[in-house]
C-alpha cells in the first residue's frame, strides 16, 4: 500500500539498459541493427488500459512507467487481484483501490486523472497518477528506495517492486505512446555511431538517463538541455559552447535527413527563442530519436525529435 512510489531515475535508466535495438541501418554505419526477441510475457501481463495509464502518469510526473507498473502489480495485480479493498471497501490495513492508498493519504494526494470531476481511489485513471504524484512528493526520482519504503514499510516489498520493474524494463517492446529509447548498439555495448568521438558523446549521455533536469546544471547530479550536450562532448574531448543558442551558431549545420548519431538537434522552444537563437537542444542517437533533458520536473530521457518546432542539426565532431 502507498506511502510512495519509485522512480524516474531508476526506470529510465532501466529502460536505457535493457531496451532493444533498431531494426534499421543507422546513417553512417555499415550494418543493420536487429532486435533480439523481447520477453513479451512480462509486459503482456499488464492490461492495455493500465499500461497506457502507467506511461502517461510516468511522463506527467517524471517517473518511469516500469516502476509504476511494478507497484501496481505488487498492490493489486493491475486491479485484478482477489484481495479486499481493490474494487470497493478497504483491506485489513485500511487501504483502497488498485494502488492501495490509505484513505488519509488519498485525501492529500488523490488526482482527477481523467478530468471527470471526481477523484476516485478505485478508478485506475485517478489512482495511478496519484501514485506517481505521491512518489514524486517523497523524493522520486532521486531517492527511489526511500520512496518505495515510504509507500510500504518493508524492505522485502521494495526489493520485490524493484525486481518486477527490472523485468518490465527488460521486456519492454516499445512505449505504447511512442517508441522508447531504441539505440543501435555495437560491440561492447557502444553506440554504432559514425565516429569514435560521437560514440563517446552518446555513451556519456546514455549514462545520464534518469537524472533530473536542473536549470543551469551540467552534471553530475542533474542537467539542463545544453548542459547535457556540453558535458557529453566535453567527455568526448570536444569543446562546444555552453548554451543552446551558441551551440547552434557554433555549427556546422547539417541538412535535415543527413543527420547522424552524435549530431545536435535544435528546437524553437517558444518566447525568447528564434531560428537564430534556439531554446532547446538534444543529442541524436538514432533516426528520429534523441537523448535530452526536456524541462523542469522531468529527467534525462530518450524522445522523438520529429516535431514542428525542430530547427535543424549541427555536427560538433566536424571541429576535430
N, C-alpha and C positions, 0 to 999 in steps of 0.2 A: 504494500500500500504506500502512497506517496508521502514523501516529505521532499523529495526532489528527484530529478531525473538526470540522466547523464549526458552529454557530450559532443558538442560540435567538434571540439578538438579531436577527441578520440575517433568519432565517427568518420570525420572527413579524412583523418589520417588512415583509418582502416580502409576507407574506400580507395584511397590512393594506393595503399599497399597491395590490396587484393584484386583490384578491378582487372578486367580482361583487356585485350589489345585490339586495335583497329584492324579490320579485315580489308584494308586498302593500302595502297602504296603511298608512303609519305613523300611529299615533294622533296626532291634532292636525295632520296635514299635509294638504294639499289634493290631492295627486296620488298615483298609484301608481308604484312603482319597477319597472322592467323589467330583467331580467337580460340583458346582452349575451351573444352566443354565446361560450362559453369555447373556448379552443384545446384541445379534448378530446384531440387526438392525443398531446400530450406526456405527460399523466397516464395515458392509455390504454396507453402504452408500459410501464408498471410492472405486473408481475403482481399480482393482487389480494392474494395472501397476503403478498407483500413490502410492498405499500402499507400493509396493516394493521400489519405489524411496524414499519415506519418511524414510523407515527403513535404507536403505543404506546411505542416507545423514546423518541421525542421528548417525549411527555408525561411519562414517568418521569424523564428527565434534564434537562428544561427546554430542549431543543434542538429547533427546528422540524424537522418531518419532511422538508421540501423539501430541506434541506441533506444530511440523512442519505441521502435518495434519490439526490441528485446524486453523493454519494460512491459509493453502491452502483452507480450507472450507470457511473461512471468506472472503478471497480475490476473489475467483472465483468459489466456489463450485467444487473444484478439476478440474478446466478447463472447466466446463460445463455451467457456468453462461452465461446469455444473455447480460451482460454488455459490453460496448465498451472497446477495448484495450486488451481483453483476448487473442484473436487469431490473431489480426492484429491491427495496429494503436495504439492509446493511449486513455485513458479515459480523462475526463474533467480536471483531475489533472496532466496529462502527464505521467501516469503510464501504464505499458505494461506487458503482459504475465500472466500466471496463478498465479504467486506470486506477480503480480502488482508492478514491480520495476519502479521507476523513472529512466529515461534513463541515467542520470548522475551517479546515484548510480550503475546501471548495468555496466557502463563503468569501474567502480573501482572494482566491486565485482563479475562480471559475471564469471561463471565456465563452462568449457567444460566437463560436467559430463559424456557424453557418448563417449568421445575421438574421435569425428568425425572431429576434426579440426576447429569447429566453437563454438562460444558462442552465442546461440540463446535464447533471452529472452522469446520467445514464446514456446520453447521446454521444457516441464517439466523435462526432463532428465538433462537440464542445470539449469533451474530456481530453482528447489528445492534444490540442493546442494548449489547454490549461496545464497539462503535464509539462509541456515544453516551457511554458511561462514559469512554472514553479521551479523547474530545473535551472533556468537562467537566473532566477531570483537567488538561488542558493549557490551560485558561483560557476555554473557551467558557462562556457566550455573549459575554463581554466582548471577547475577543481572537480574532476569527474568522479573519482571515488568518494570524495566528501559529499557531493551532490546526491549520488546514489544511496549512500548510507543514510542521509537525511530523509530520503524517500522511504526507506525501510531499514530500520536499525539492525542490520545483520550483515556481517562480513560475508557469510555464505551467500546471501542474496546478491550482494554486489558482485561477487565472483561469478555467480550464475548468469546475471544480466550481461556482464562483460563477455563471457564466453558465448552467449547467444548472439550478441552484437557482432562478434567476430565471424560467427557462422553466417549471419545475414550478409555481412560485407563481402565475405569470400564467395558467396553465391550470387551476388548482385549482377544480373544480366544487363541491366541498364536502368537509369532512373525512369519511373513511369511518365514523368512530365518532359524530361529532357535527358538525353544520354549523359550519364555521369562520366567522370574522368576516364577517358579511354586513350591510353598512351601507348604507342608502339615501342616496345622495349627490345633492345638488342642484347648482345652477350653481356653477362654480368649484371643485368638489370639496368644498364644505361639506356637513355633515350636514344632512339635511332634518329639523330639529328644530322644535318649536313656537315657539320664540323665538330671537332672535339670541344671547341670553346662554347658553341651553342649547347652541346650536350651537358657541359658543366653548369651553365646558367640554368638550364631546365632542371637538372638534378637538384640544385640548391633550392629552386622554387618549389619543387615537388616535396622536399623535406620540410617545408614550412606549412604544408596543408593542415588546416585546422587551427592555426594560430590566429588570435583575434586581430581584427582591424583596429589600429591605433593611429589616429591622425598624427602626422609628423614623425612617425617611427620608422626605422629601418632595421629593426630586429634588436636583440634576438627573440624577445618575447612577443612582439607584435609588429605589424607593418601597416603603412598606408599603401596606396596603389603604386606610386612611383618609388616609395621606399623599398618595396619588394623587388621591382625591376632593377633599381640601383644596386641593391645588395646582391642580387643574383649575378649581375655582370661583374661586380667587384670580386665575387668569389671565383668567377671565371677568368679574372686577370685583365678585364677591360674596364676602363673608366667611362661612365656616362654621366651626364648631368643629374642632379638630384630630383628635380621636379618634372612633371609630365610635359609641360609646355616646352621646357628647354630640351628634354629628351626628344621631342618631336622635331624641333629645329636642328638638333644635332645630326639627324639623318644617318645615312642617306635613305631616301624614300624607296619603297618597293611597290610596284603596281599591284593592285588587287588581283588575286588569282595567281600571283607569283610568290606569295608569302611562304615561308618555310618555318619549321620548328626553330625557335630561338629568336625570331623576329619579334619586335614590339608592335602591339596593335593599340591604336588610339581612338578616343571617342569624344564627341562633344557632349559634355555632361550637364549642360544647362546654363543658367545665368553666370556670367563671368568667364565663360569659356567660348571658344570660337574655332573656326577652321585653322586659325594660326596659333591658337592657344588652347589645345585640348585639355580637358579636366580629368580625364581618366585614361589609364594605360594598363595593359595586361601583357603577358608573355605567351606567345603562340607555342603550343605543344603538339598540335596535330591539326589537320584540316578542320576548320570551324571551331576549334577548341583552344582555350587559353587558361592559364593559371593567373588569378587576380585576387587582389584584396578589395572587395567591392565598396563598402561604406561602413560607417559606424553601426555596430550591432551585428555585424557578420564576421566571418572568418575567412582566411585564405582558402580558396576553393577553385575547382575547375568549373568553367562556364562556357557557354557558346559565345563566340564573338560576332555571330551573324545577327546584327541588329541595325535599326535605322540610323542610329547615332554614330556608326562607325565612320571614322575619318580616313584612316589609312594605316600604313605599316612603315616601319624603318628597320634597318639591319645593322645593329651595333657591331657585329663581327666584321663588317667591312672596314672598320677603323683599325684593325690589327695590321 
